[in-house]
Amino acid sequence: MTLPRQKLNENQQYVLAVLRQRGDDLTANATETAWTQGEQYYLDSRNRTGKGIRQAFIKGNNEAEVTHCMSFHRELAEPEPAKTAIKKASGE
């Protein structure tokens, strides 16, 4: 089961923009990939580009995780149309 790619919210876009502005494209690209897949990413405490945006980064991680969980649970809660049609046709 593959989960759909998540759209980034305003906070997450802000964090990525600040990282790129400060010249940390590698971390920004990896973080963007993780967040769009509903996963968290790690910002090393030794990373100077994270100075001042750490709280926004943590919030972005939490938002990605929540979105990931919500889409996963939504997918489990909605039965596939083919299975529903088979059950109706067989009288279950």
N, C-alpha and C positions, 0 to 999 in steps of 0.2 A: 504494500500500500504506500503510495507516494503522496505526500502532503503538498497542497498548492503553495507556490511561493507567496510570501507575505509582502504586503506593501509597507513601506517604512512610514512611520508617522513623523510629525513635525520635530519632536525631540530627537529622534534617531537621525533624521536628516541634518539637524544642527550639529550633532556630535561628529558625524562623518565630514561635514564641511569644515569644522574647526581642525580636525585631524589633518585633512588635506591642506588646509591653509598653513598649518605649521610644518608641512613637509613630510608627514608620516603617511604616505600613500599606501604602503604595504599593510599597515594596521587598519587603515580605513577600508581598503578593499576586502581584507579578510573578515572584518567586522560586518561589512555590508552583506557579504555572502552568507555569513552565519545568521544574521538577523532576518534576511529574506527567506531563510529556510526554517525560521522559528526557533533558532538555537541561540545560546549565549556565546559570548566571546570573552577572552581574557585581556585586560589592559594591565600590563606589568607596572608595578609601582615605581620602577626605576625609569619608566618612560616619561621623559620631560614634556612631551606633547600633551600628555593627559592632565597636566597641571591646570586646575581651574575647571575642568569639565568632568572630573571623576564621578560626581553625583549624577550628572546627566547621562554618563555612560552606563552607570549601574541601573538607572531608570530604564534606559534603552534595552538593557539585557532583560530586565523584568518584563517589559512590554513584549519583547520577542517571545519569551517563555509563555506568557499568558495567551498570546495570540496563537502560539503553537498548540497549546493544550486545548484551547477553545475549538480550533478547527479539527483537531483529532477527535474530541468528544462529539462534535457535530457530525463528523463523518460516521462515527459508530452509531449515533442515534438515528440517522436516516438510512433506512434499508435501501439496498440497490433496487431499482425499478424492475429488473428482470426477475429477481428472487420474489418480489411482491407479486408480480404477474403470475409466476408459476404457482405460488401458494393459492391465489384466487382461482386459477383455472382448475387446480386439483381439489378445491373445496376445503382447504385447510384454513 
